[in-house]
Amino acid sequence: MSKLALLGGSKAIDRKLAPYTTLGIEEEQAVLEVVRKGNLSQFLGVWHEDFYGGPRIKKLESEWSAYFNTKHSVTVNSNTSGLYAALGAIGLEPGDEVIVPPWTMCATATAPLIWNAIPVFADIEPETFNIDPKSIEERITPRTKAIMVVNIFGHPAALDEIMAIAKRHNLVVIEDNAQAPDAFYKGKHTGTIADIGIFSLNYHKHIHTGEGGVCVTDNDHYAERMQLIRNHAEAVVGPKGVSDISNMIGFNFRMTEIEAAIGSEQLKKLHGFTTQRAKAAAILDDGLRNLGGLDIPVVKEGCTHVYYNYGLQYHAEQTGVPRAKIVEAMHAEGIEISGRYINLHLIPMFQQKIAYGKNGFPWSADFYKGNVSYEKGICPVAEHLNTETFLGFPIFSYAFPPADVEMVVEAFQKIWDNIDDLRQI
Ligand SMILES: *Cc1c(COP(=O)(O)O)cnc(C)c1O
């Protein structure tokens, strides 16, 4: 049995694992073509045919709609911008409440504040880390307008249950699908099940354009409003003859022709990448399944998982070794694991209710009739995962040819073989 690296032995992972890369000659050629043509963006921020962007933007949007089987795709310059556009499009009023999960990238929870609406945190499910329908239902008030669902780590949320709750209470659902492109829920692509879905094309996601995002919807009204918010709406609503001008404060969320050209090539590769990653995850599953006190990611019936992150749970009471010690041992072996994710309700902005200015706006404004709590304890499952049991393996960082995955599996097994030694120190 080889000695733990933490105790002076050699590292189980003694070479650099191949990093995940998505770019090839296809993207190179696509970029060259745009650069040679000379028009790096063709958007005009006035009412004109180029208000909707140039040829590559239109091409990517139609390809995206075809691939995901959705009526409209609206490209934007990030998933974050897409969240802002979507929440503006649905007609949020100041003081409306939007239910959000605490386990997500911060933009999901911050986006309602852009429209002076109030984020309300619902707890998550322990198995999938996704927002819990039961907790959503408990958080609904007369002020609730929308639910933000994140298919976190690449596994679909309980979308049927959530859509049914929304229907009963007349709420809009927005799917932040940044981490789950190409995942399926009961035969449908995630991102296309709610009223609006948003995809990220930032550098860390399954496919990317550097920065970028795409909003999808089957709703004509929402699509038009997102197109307006993307591109200086206030200057366009008059000439375009738009009557509902609420939230038509336009940003510049436009994607460039270069990014769109790259996006078209990346989209063709998406399914190959997610298939490859599922294979790596299957090897990890097989190798880690029998390690005591460690739960591998769950894939629920009717769901596929695209493994943006490989989320494990660790039960120290079963091994007698605290999580921090296991993480330390893993780092010593060369496994880049994280012993926490995030609990957004606990970040300073929510704890102090300070967003715009110093006086607690928008929570303190007259238009807000509620009194939302962000206290520690409101999301016990999410908090417990963070403080006690969660282990996140950033599978997205690696290309993971089988030899590399095997090496990671052996590193885990080495630690478990030496668990008695870890218990002693
Ligand atoms: C990455 C990510 C975002 C932000 O995406 P950007 O394109 O960087 O703005 C939002 N939500 C989730 C869940 C993400 O993972």
The ligand as a Gaussian input file, in Angstrom:
#p B3LYP/6-31G(d) Opt

LIG

0 1
 C      -21.819000      30.545000     -15.432000
 C      -23.143000      30.769000     -14.844000
 C      -23.824000      31.994000     -14.961000
 C      -23.184000      33.206000     -15.559000
 O      -22.864000      33.044000     -16.890000
 P      -22.069000      34.186000     -17.652000
 O      -22.214000      33.796000     -19.084000
 O      -20.664000      34.156000     -17.168000
 O      -22.731000      35.478000     -17.361000
 C      -25.090000      32.110000     -14.444000
 N      -25.691000      31.075000     -13.832000
 C      -25.076000      29.902000     -13.680000
 C      -25.799000      28.783000     -13.017000
 C      -23.783000      29.703000     -14.161000
 O      -23.165000      28.548000     -13.991000

